[in-house]
């Protein structure tokens, strides 16, 4: 599930978020050249970034191979630790939910998808939004908590996520 948002026209993610997606393996490689072109238009520059912006995105391996150098051109490093990348992604999801850009249901299902694909899952569960794990089942369950109750849980987890004191260092 892709959740479109960010930047001009709510479509362009910042390099730090792309670096986090790259680290956790949740990257829409077909969109990366488009984003790179926008980063150049925003004043970022570099040889790898220009090459990436000129790609068509059809070869995911080619995009992944060039992305760390292109991110370096934007002065963004891929986070060393999965937990730092998860923090960046979760904070972004929390911010989007708190800004009413994604629903509690969308957030619950995105967190479930991330955790399902995670190795190890602990880095995802040790975050405030890790509390959303398992709520995807409840959302579709007739005898579980109501959507309103689940939304309240998600809202609280989002507030905790954006207030979390741990600050990852995406530049290295």
C-alpha positions in Angstrom: 0.0 0.0 0.0 1.4 3.4 -1.0 0.3 6.4 0.9 0.9 9.4 -1.4 1.7 12.7 0.2 4.5 15.4 0.8 6.0 18.4 -0.8 4.7 20.4 -3.7 1.2 19.1 -4.6 1.5 16.7 -1.7 3.5 14.2 -3.8 7.2 14.6 -3.2 8.8 13.0 -0.1 11.9 14.6 1.4 15.2 12.8 0.9 15.4 11.8 4.6 12.1 9.9 4.3 13.2 8.2 1.1 16.4 7.2 2.9 14.3 5.6 5.7 12.0 3.8 3.2 15.1 2.5 1.5 16.6 1.2 4.7 13.4 -0.6 5.7 12.8 -1.9 2.2 9.5 -0.1 1.6 10.5 2.0 -1.3 8.5 2.7 -4.5 11.6 2.6 -6.8 9.6 3.5 -9.8 8.8 6.9 -8.3 12.4 7.8 -7.1 13.6 9.4 -10.3 10.6 11.7 -10.3 11.3 12.7 -6.7 15.0 13.2 -7.6 14.0 15.6 -10.4 12.0 17.6 -7.9 14.9 17.7 -5.4 17.0 19.1 -8.2 14.3 21.7 -8.9 14.4 22.6 -5.2 18.1 23.4 -5.5 19.8 20.2 -4.6 22.6 19.2 -6.9 25.1 16.4 -7.7 26.1 14.0 -10.4 24.4 10.9 -8.9 21.3 12.9 -8.2 21.2 14.1 -11.8 21.7 10.6 -13.2 18.9 9.3 -10.9 16.6 12.0 -12.0 17.2 11.0 -15.6 16.2 7.4 -15.1 12.8 6.0 -16.0 12.5 4.0 -12.8 11.7 0.7 -14.6 14.8 -1.1 -13.2 14.5 -1.3 -9.4 18.0 -2.7 -9.0 19.5 0.2 -10.9 17.6 2.8 -8.8 18.6 1.1 -5.5 22.2 0.9 -6.5 22.4 4.6 -7.3 20.1 5.9 -4.5 22.7 6.1 -1.7 25.0 8.3 -3.8 22.1 10.4 -4.9 21.0 10.8 -1.3 24.5 11.8 -0.4 24.2 14.6 -3.0 21.3 15.9 -1.0 23.4 15.6 2.2 21.2 12.8 3.4 22.6 9.4 4.5 20.7 6.2 4.7 20.2 5.5 8.5 22.6 3.0 9.9 20.0 1.4 12.2 16.6 0.0 11.2 15.2 1.5 14.4 16.2 5.0 13.3 14.6 4.5 9.9 11.4 3.1 11.5 11.3 6.2 13.8 11.4 8.4 10.7 8.7 6.5 8.9 6.5 6.2 11.9 6.8 9.9 12.8 5.8 10.7 9.2 2.8 8.4 9.3 1.8 9.9 12.7 2.2 13.4 11.3 0.0 12.6 8.3 -2.7 11.1 10.5 -2.7 14.0 12.9 -3.0 16.3 9.9 -6.0 14.3 8.6 -4.1 13.2 5.5 -4.5 9.5 6.2 -7.2 7.8 8.2 -6.7 5.7 11.3 -7.7 2.7 9.2 -5.0 3.5 6.5 -2.4 3.9 9.2 -3.3 0.7 11.0 -3.1 -1.3 7.8 0.2 0.4 6.8 1.8 -0.4 10.2 0.6 -4.0 9.9 2.1 -4.2 6.4 5.5 -2.8 7.7 5.5 -5.2 10.6 4.6 -8.2 8.5 7.5 -7.5 6.1 9.9 -6.6 8.9 13.0 -8.7 9.9 13.2 -8.3 12.8 9.8 -6.9 13.8 11.1 -5.7 17.2 12.3 -2.4 15.8 8.7 -1.8 14.6 7.0 -2.9 17.8 9.3 -0.9 20.2 7.9 2.4 18.8 4.7 4.1 20.0 3.0 3.3 16.7 3.9 -0.4 17.3 0.7 -0.3 19.5 -1.2 -0.4 16.2 0.0 -3.9 15.6 -2.9 -6.3 15.5 -5.5 -3.5 15.2 -5.9 -4.4 11.5 -7.7 -7.6 12.6 -9.9 -5.6 15.0 -10.9 -3.1 12.3 -12.6 -5.9 10.3 -13.9 -7.9 13.3 -17.6 -7.6 14.2 -17.2 -8.4 17.9 -14.1 -6.2 18.6 -13.6 -2.6 19.4 -15.4 0.0 17.3 -13.7 2.1 14.7 -14.1 5.0 17.0 -12.3 3.2 19.8 -9.5 2.1 17.4 -9.2 5.7 16.0 -8.7 7.0 19.6 -6.0 4.4 20.2 -4.2 5.4 17.0 -4.5 9.1 17.7 -2.9 8.5 21.1 -0.1 6.5 19.6 0.5 9.2 16.9 0.8 11.9 19.6 3.3 9.7 21.5 5.2 9.0 18.3 5.7 12.7 17.3 6.6 13.5 20.9 9.1 10.7 21.2 12.4 12.1 22.6 14.7 9.7 20.6 15.9 11.7 17.6 17.5 9.6 14.9 20.5 11.0 13.1 19.6 10.5 9.4 22.9 12.1 8.3 24.9 9.3 9.6 
